[in-house]
Amino acid sequence: MRVQLENDAIRVRIDEDELAELLDDVALLGSTAFGSAFTMRYAIDATDGACVLNGTAHEWCLEVPRERLRELKARLPSKDGLTFDLPGSSTAATRVLLDVDVKDSLRRRRS
């Protein structure tokens, strides 16, 4: 899993094995150390509800609708992932982009 943060967007790129794990109700866990200042921990999990982002700057969880993950799996390989716009309280909305690594998908289909 790769997580990119830029401006008001979070991009999560996973491979097909990780997508299968999400669909089997296994959360994806990751962390990024910012030197000795702090470590950011994050989780991506499937849910039966809407896309939700919870937590703090140091530890957060993104819940992605399971049905949308199933739809994504059905159309692989695809460059088009899932997009969610999460409203902010007093800030701009956060755009969440989740996609499956196309190169990984194509490699699987060739072998």
N, C-alpha and C positions, 0 to 999 in steps of 0.2 A: 504494500500500500504506500502510495506517495501522497503527501498532503502539501498543497501550496496555498499560501496566504498572500493575497495581494489586494490592496485597497479594501473594498467592501465585499470581497469574494473569497470563498473557500473552494478549492478544487481538489477533489479526491479521485485518484486514479488507482484502480485495482486490476488484478488479473482475473481470469476465469475461475481459478481455484478459490480465490478470496470471495468471489461472487457466490460460488457454491456454498462456502462456509456461511455467509450471511443468510442464504436461503435455508440452511440447515440450523438456523438459530444460534450460530456461533458469532459472537461479536469480534470485530477486528480491532486489535489494540496496537497502539504505537506511541512513540515518544520522541521528542526532539530536545536535546540539551542546548542551551544557550550559554556556552562556556560554563563558568562557575556561578553565573547569576541565578539561573533557575532552569527547570526542566518542564516542558509542556507535555502533558499526557492527554491522549485523545482516544476515543473509541467510536467506531461506526457500528451501528446495530440495526437490524430490521425490526419494523413495528407494524402493527395492524392499523395504526392511526396515521396522522399526517406527518410530514417532515417537521422535525423539531430539533432545535439546538439548545442544549442545557449545559450548565456548568459555569466555570470561571476561566480566566485567561490561562491559568496553569493546568486546568483539568476540565475537559469538556467531552460531551457525547453528542454525536449526530445520529438521530433516529430517522431512518429512511423507510418509506412505505414498502412493505413486502411485495404488494401487487405490482408496483412500479418496477421493482427489481426483477420480478418474473417476466414482465413485458420486455425489459432490457435484455434479459437472457435469451428470449425467443427471437430477437432480431440481430443477434451477434453473427458475424462480426459487423460492427457499426461504429462509425466515428461519432455518431450522435448519442450522447449519454443522457443523463437525467438532469434537469434544471429545476431548482426551487428558489423562490424569492421569499425570504423570511423577513417580516416587517420588524423594524427597529422601534424601540421605545421613544427615544428622543434623537435617534441617529438615522442615517440612511439604512435602507433595507440591506440585508446581507444576501448575496446571491450564492447559492450552493450548486456546484457542478460536480456530478459524479459520473465517471465514465470507466469503461473497461478498456484496457490497453489493446488497441487494434492489432499491433504487431504480435502480441501474445496470441490473440485469437487466430490470426492468419497462420502462424507457425503451427498451431494445433491442428488446423484443418489440412495442412500440407503433409503432416506426418501420419 
